[in-house]
Amino acid sequence: MSNCKKLKQFTIGERAHRSACHPPASRTGNGELNNFLKPFVSRRDTGALHANKLYEIFKAKDARFDGRFFVGVSSTGIYCRPVCTARIPKKENCSFFSSAAQAEQAGFRPCLLCRPELAPGTAGVDASSALASCAAKLLQENCGSAESIAYVAQKLGYTDRHVRRVFTEAFHVSSSQYVQTCRLLLAKSLLTDTQLSMIAVAMASGFGSVRRFNDAFQKRYHMPPSAVRKAVHARTINSADITILLGYRPPYRYNELLDFFARRAIHGVELVRDGAYMRTVRLTNSDGNVISGWLRVQHVPHKHALSLQISESLIPVLPHVISKVRSMFDVDSTPHTIAKALASMNRVRPGLFKNGTRMPGCFEPFEMAVRAILGQQITMKAACTLASRIAATYGTAIETEVDGLTTAFPTPHELLRQGASITGELSKLGIIAARAQTIESLAKAFVSGTLSFDIIAAPEDTIQKLRAMKGIGNWSAQYIAMRALSYTDAFLETDYGVKKSLAGYTPQEIRALSETWKPWRSYATVSLWNSLQ
């Protein structure tokens, strides 16, 4: 019998401590559990032995599995991350769950010590169902609004019924239960880390009113929201300082990622200073209103987390901001899985790959794609200069509290408002005609909807669409997909840095090497770039 089939037979909570107040949870047959248990289980293992393996991981506080399962403790009624530093409970008191939503549906409330809301998420490549994974990300990104599974199904191009079925099979909870957990955990994070008023917390996390927020919190966690705030040690927090933590699985090579962003920063739009990444933000909420502000991201290594600070103006779009930052800073990747796949790079040259290397994403895909097009055949510094001119000429001024952040990069619509003269206008900024025409074509593709970098976009299809555009070759298409769609298998074999870091290898040998690095060639590419710094 395969591991997958046996995992489907493993019922969470299948122990003697079952009781009326903690009903049996659904089964954990999802592919993610199967994948990470493979090194630990044999074909002869029974469901009980699977539970033993999970308990051993919990005892070891193994950070590799943080966020990949949760532990419910019947003696306390709480659920924890595998890395929780509290005293280890008895094995017979433990139940294991594949998601926080599943643990909460079984009657457990989140631990105030390890804070399950800080656990890193699941990268798309780990998902057992691509459709379920996309649906979950859309629901989480839109948990602050009234969008439902019907909206998600329409966006994904499937029937409501089909998406609900696939989602429940993958996550063992309904979509509405999943959204409710997302909202509650976001609210809990805001209660713990900020001094936002209860009404602000309720609205930011998608409850719509304090009454609904209080009712949901009391029903799920058996305590009022104010109890969570009282349980947190008193701290001095500026009411305008809205900062939350985003957890990751260590190791995390933050400085290399920050250097990557610093070298490509667009003046007035982005800024790297004092170990932090800062940028202007302009998003549209579910009502069609434009929301502007700024954000700052810093590293908190002792907590294995990034600190995300936002301006108060961004509270209405907080879930969207969080989703974009998580992707940009690659906080949900599984570094040990990637390290195992890319270990052969160190046989090419010792130290070529370093565990914890992250794939740089982006906050605004159109902005990044324009800068990538500008960077063709010119230096990185020159491309940044041209992108900064576009921002200063056609962007929107934004007031921020950060010296040096002044402008939001223009949207495709704003560029196209220049009419038929946009190519000529861009040429006046020092951009050669061919590049200006490509940028115009890119903007039109965005506006028409023929090109999209939504969560649902398929990287391979997007690469083909980009390559079909005049002025965009394979290098640009692969690079844009890597950064805008978190595509893990992009490989830029013609890139100068890649060829330089693999000096002595022919193009054919480089292609052969890259085949052994699938499906993590984006991380291999970044590692090759980092090796030159």
N, C-alpha and C positions, 0 to 999 in steps of 0.2 A: 504493500500500500504506500502511495506517495506521501511525502511530508504534508503536502497541501491538503490531501484528503483527511489525513489524521488530524490536522489542525482544525478542520471543519467539525471534527467530532469532539474537539476540546471545548467544553462548555465553561464559560467564565463563571466562577462562583460555584463550581461543582465540588463542594466540600461539605463537611458535616455542619458548618456554621450557618447554613442557610436558615433564614427565619422569615417571618411574615413582614418584618420591617425592612428586610433586604432581599427582595425577590430575586430569583436567578436572572442573570443578565443573558443577553443573546450570545451566540457563538462567535468566536474570533477566527473565522476562516479567511481573513483577508491576506492578500499576497505579501503585504509589508511584514506582518509577523512571521510568515513562512520564510521570507528572504533572510531576515536577520537571525532567525533561529537555526538556519541551516548548519552553521558551524558548530552548533551546540547539541543537535539532536541526531539520532540515528533512525533508520527505518523501523527499528524494533520498538522505539519509544511509544508509550501509551500516553493518553491525555494527562495522567497524573505526572508523568515524567516531564512533559512539556511545562506543567506548572512548576515543577522542581527547578527547571532551567531558568524560568522567569524569576523565581524567588532568589536563585543564586545571583542573577544579574542585579536584582534589587539590593541584595546584601553587599555586593561589591561596589555599589554606587557608580556603576559604569556609565560614564558620560556619553559613550557612543550611542546609547539607547535612549537618551533623554528625549522625551516627546514622542517616542515610538510606541510606548505603552504607559499605562498608568496603573497604580496599585491602590485598590480600595481596602481599607482596614476596618473590619466589622466591629472591633472593640472600641473604636473612636468615632466611626461614622464618617471619616474623612477619606479623601483619595489624594495620593502623592505622586510626584515624579520619581523615576528610578534613582535620581541623585539626591533625594531628600536626606538631610543630615539628622533627622530625628532618630530616636532609638528604634532599631529594627523590630517590628512586631513579630509575633509567632507566625509560622507559616500557615497554620490552620485558620488564622484570622485574615488572611490575604486573598483577595480576588484580583484578577488582572483584566485590564480593558485596553482596547486598541485606540480609544479616543477619550477625551475629557467628557464629551457629550454622552458617551456610553456609560461612563462611570457615574455621571450625575443622574441618568435615567434609572440606574440601579439603586439610587437613594443616597449616594455619597456626596459630601460637600467638599470644596477645595481646601487643601491644607494652607494655613496662613504662614507656615515657615518656608516651604519650598515653592509655593505660589504656582500652581499649574498653569496659570495664564501666561507665565513667562517662558514656558517650554517652547523650544523650536518646533516648527511644523514639519511637514513632509514634502520633500522635493517632488516635482512632477514625475521624474524618471523613476521614483520608487512606487508610484501609485499602481495598485492592482487593476484599476479601471481608469483609463484616461478620461472617460466621460464623467464618472463620479468625482474624480479629482478636480476637473474644471468646474463642475457644479458646486463643489465645496468651496473653492476659491472665490467664485462669484458670489455665493451666499455670504461668505465671511467679509468680502470687500464691500458688500452692500448691506451689511447688518445694521448700519446706522440709518437706513432708510426703510421704506415700507415694501421694498421689492420682495417678491415671493418666489417660490419654486416655479410658478407659471411663467414669470418674467425670465428666469434662468433657462427654462425649457425652450422658450421662444428664441432666446439669444443663441442657444446651442443648436437649434434647428431640429429638435425632437419633440415628441408629444409629452405633455405634462405627466401622463401615467407612466411612460417608459422611463423618464428621468427619475421619478419617485422610486420606481422599482429598483433601478440600478443603484441609486444612492443608498437605499436601505440595505441592499445586499452587501455593499462595500463598507458602510459605516455602522450598520446594525442599529441605527436610530433613524427616525424620520427626518426629513429636511427641516420641518418646523422645530423639532427638538434640537437639531444641530444649531439652527440660527439662534434659538433661545440661549443655548450655552455660550455661543460667541458673544452675544450681547451682555450676558451676565459676567463673563470673564473680563470683557473690556471694561465694564462698569466697575468691577472689583479692582482692576488695575488703576483706574482713575481715582477711586476712593482711597487706595493705598498710597499712591505716589503724588497726588495733587490735592489742592484745597478747593477744587471746583465745588460750587454749590450743588446740592442734590438735584435741582432742576437742570443744571448744566450737564451733570453726569447722566441723568435720565435721557436727555435729548441727544447727547453725543453718542450714546450706546444704542439708540434706536427704539427706546420704549415709548417716546411720545409724550409721556406725562409722568409726574412723580408718583401718582397713585398706581399706575400699571407697573412702574419700576419697583415700588415697595412691595406690591402684591407678589410679583414674580420672584423677587429676592427672598421674601419671607417663605414662600411656598417651597422654593428649591433648597435654600440653605438654612431654613428654620431660624432665621435671625433677621433683624432689620438692617438695612444698609449702614445705618449709623454705628452699629456694633462693630463693623469691620474697621471703620475709621478710628474708633476708640481703642481697638485692639492693637493698632499700630503705634509704635513709640512716638511720642511727641517730637515734632521736628519743626524747624523754622522754614517755611516754604512761602515764597512770594506767590500771591494768588494769581499773578499773571504768568508765572513760570509753570508751564504745562509740560511735564517731562514724564515719559513712561519708558520702561525697559523692554527690550526685545532680546530674548535669549537665543543662544546658539550652542552648537555642539563643539567643544574644543577639540583640537587647537584651532586658533583663528589668527591668521596673519594679517592683522588690521593695517599695520604700517605700509605694507606693500600695496594693499588695496587703496589706501589713502593717497599714496604717491601716484598711483595710476590716475585717480580723479584729479589730483593737483596739476598734473602735466597737461590735462585736457580741459581745464576749467575755462569757462567763457566769462570774460570780464563783465561785472555787473550782475550776472545771473548766478554764478557759482563762486565759492571762495573756500580755500583750505587754509586754516590758520590755527596755530596753537593745538595741533592734534585733532582738530574737528573739521568736518565737512559741513558747509552751510550753503543754502541756496534759496532763491525766491520760489514761490509756489503760486500757481494759478490753476484752479480746478473748477469744474462745473458740477453743482450738486444735482440731486434727483429732481429738483423743481426747475432746473435750467438756469439757476442763478450762478454767477461767476463769483468764486471765493478766492481771495488773494491773501498771501502772507509769506512767512518764511519758516525755515526749519534748520535745526542744527543736530548733527549726529556725532557722538563721541564714544570712545571705547571705555567700558568698565570691566577690565579683565578679571578682577577678583570675583565678579559676579557672573562671569561668562555671558556677558550681555552687552548690547549697545544701548546707549542712552539717546532717546529721541526727544528733542525739545521742539515745540511748535509755538507759533504765535497764537494768541487767543482767538484770532479771527478764523483759524483753520478748524476749530472744534466741529463745525457742521460737516466737514468732510474727513474727519479723523480716521475712520476705517480705510478710506482710500489712500490717505497719506501713509498709514502703517503698511498697507499692502505694497505700495510702491517702494518704500524704504527697505522692507524685507527682501524684495526682489533685487533691488539695486545693490545691497550689501550681502546678498547670498547667505542669509542667516539660517536657511533651512537645509543646507546641504549636509551630506554625511561624509565628513572628511576621511574617516578610516576606510570606508568603502572605496572612495576615490584613490586613496593612497595605495591600497592593495592592487587596484587596476593599473596604476601608473608607476609601480615600483621598478619596472624595467627601464624607466627613464634614467635611473641612477646607475644602470649598467652601461648606458651610453656615456655618461659622465657623472661621477660622484657629486651628489648635491644638486643635480639638475631639477629634481622635484622635491619639494618640501611639504610635508604634511600640514594641512591647514590652509593651503592656498585656496583663495576664493575667486569665483568668476565675477568680474565687475559687470553689474547690470546698468540700468539707467532709470532716471525718474521720469523723463519726458522723451518718448521715442522719436518724435519728429525732430526735436532739437538735436538729439544725438545723431540721427541719420544725416541731417544737414551737415553737421560737423565732420562726419565720416566722409561724406562726398567731397567736402572742401579739402580733406586731408589726402586725397589721391594725388600722388606725385609731387607733393610739397612737404615741407617739414611740419611737425606737430605744432610748433610755435606759430608758424605762419597760418596754419588752419585755424588756430584759436583766435588769432588777430582778425581774420576775416569773419569768423562766427560772431565775434564781439561787435564788429561793425554792423552786422545784420541786426543784432539785438538792440544796439543803440539807435539804429535808424528806424526800424519797424516794430520794435518791441513796445511793451507797455510799462510805464513808470510805476513802481510799487514802493510805498513807504515801508521801511523796516527799521528795526532797532539795531541793525548790524551795519556798521560802517563798511561800505564796499558792495553791499547788495542793494541794487537800485532798479533792476529791470527784469521783467518776465520776457522770455524769448517769444518771438511772434508765432502765432498759430498758423497753420496752413491757410485758413480763411483770411487772416490779416495780410499775409504775403500776396495772396491772389487779388486782394482789393486794389492792388496797384494796376490791375487790368492787363491789357496786352503788353504793356511796357515793362513787366516785372523782370524779364531777362535783361533788358537794357538797363533797368534801375540797379540790378545787382552787379552788372558789369561796371557801373560807376564806382562801386565800392572796392574795385580791384579784383573781382572774381572773373575769371576767363569765361567767355561766352558758353563754352561747352558745359562747364560746371553749373553756370546759371540756368541753362536750359534743363539740366538734370534735376536741379532743385525745384524748378517750376513744375516739371512732370511729377516729381514726388509729391508736391503739395496738392496737385490736382488728383492724384491717386488717393490721397488721404481724404480729401473733401468728397470725392465720388463714392468712397467706401470700397473701392476695388483693392485697396491695401489697408490692412488693419493690424495693429499690434495688441489687440485684446488678448485676454487670457486664453480665449478659445482658438486663436490663430495657430495653425499647424506650421511649425518651422520650415519643414521641407517645401511645402506649398508656397510659403512666403518667400523663401529663397528663390524659387523659380520665377515668381512674379517680379521680384527685384531685378533678377538677371535679364528679364525680358525688357526692362526699361533701358533706353539708350543712355549710356554713360555710367551704368552700374555693372561692374564685372563680378566675378566670383568672390574676389577678396572682400569687396564692400558688402555684398549680399550675405556672406558668411559672418562677417563682423557685426553687421546690423542685427542679424538673427540671434547671435550669441548674446548681445547686450540688451536688445529690446524684448526678446522672447525667452531669455534664460535657456537658450539652446545649448545643451551640454556637449554636442558632438561636432561643433564647428572646427575646421582646421584650415588655417591660412598658409598653405604650403608655399605660396609665392611671396609671402611677407618678408621684408628685409630682415627684421629681427629674428624671425624663425630660421631663415637661412644662415644668418650670422651665428646664432647660438648652436647650430648644427654644422658648423664649418667642417669641411672634409667629407661631407656626405653629398652624394649626387641627388638631384631631384627625385629620381626613381627610388633611391634608398630612403629618402625622407618620407615618401609616400608609403613605402613598405613598413617603416617604423610606425607611422601614424595608425596603420591598420591594427596594430597590437594595443593601441590606446583607446579604442572604441569601448563604450559610448561616451568617454570622458575627454575627448580631444580638445574641447574648449579649455579645460583645466590644464591640459598639456601645453596648449598654445600660450596661456598666461604664464605658466611656469618657465617656458622658453624666454619670454619677454623679461620676466623677473630676473633670470639668470644673467642678463646683460647689465643690470643696474649696479 
